[in-house]
């Protein structure tokens, strides 16, 4: 019998960016018969008790949810403000990762349920990484065995995430804010299929991947 308390899980799906590198709002691109944003929302709903969608301010009426901010962290904070106070675990997911699975959500949620302040998916880094200065001069070469490329969804104890954002800190990664505040952040196995759509070629890859999965399922 489990002795863990019953958790109330909410997810903030972040889709408030301008998609400058993609060239147009990638969250509304068609993928697998739906839109990128719809796929991400569908999985978030299946894994959570409730979902808050963050979109550009001009799209709030059409898409629902809340308006994004000037930065990713500001968008997350806007989403957090709409999460009920009684949520005990809050996940944050980038809508640009439409192939995240409910199993991945379950894994990060379970790790927080087991005692972590934050749990994030990560995949092994296969390239050698160099740390360089502003002039491009190499300063260090970290051991890639200790490196992970992190993904979303990321799960948090609600109070840890809210505290990390309380002073309006900025980061491209919410886990980094919890880490900076002294929280215990753990990494669980991510998925190569959970690729972030940043450029048009990533969307083409996702289409091909979905087609391959569908073909295998026949």
Secondary structure as UniProt FT lines:
FT   STRAND          9..15
FT   TURN            20..23
FT   HELIX           26..28
FT   STRAND          30..31
FT   TURN            32..33
FT   STRAND          34..35
FT   HELIX           36..47
FT   STRAND          50..55
FT   HELIX           57..59
FT   HELIX           60..63
FT   STRAND          66..67
FT   HELIX           72..81
FT   TURN            85..86
FT   STRAND          89..94
FT   TURN            95..96
FT   TURN            98..99
FT   HELIX           102..113
FT   TURN            114..115
FT   STRAND          118..124
FT   STRAND          131..132
FT   TURN            134..135
FT   STRAND          138..140
FT   HELIX           144..146
FT   STRAND          148..157
FT   HELIX           158..165
FT   TURN            166..167
FT   HELIX           174..180
FT   TURN            181..182
FT   STRAND          185..189
FT   TURN            192..193
FT   HELIX           200..217
//
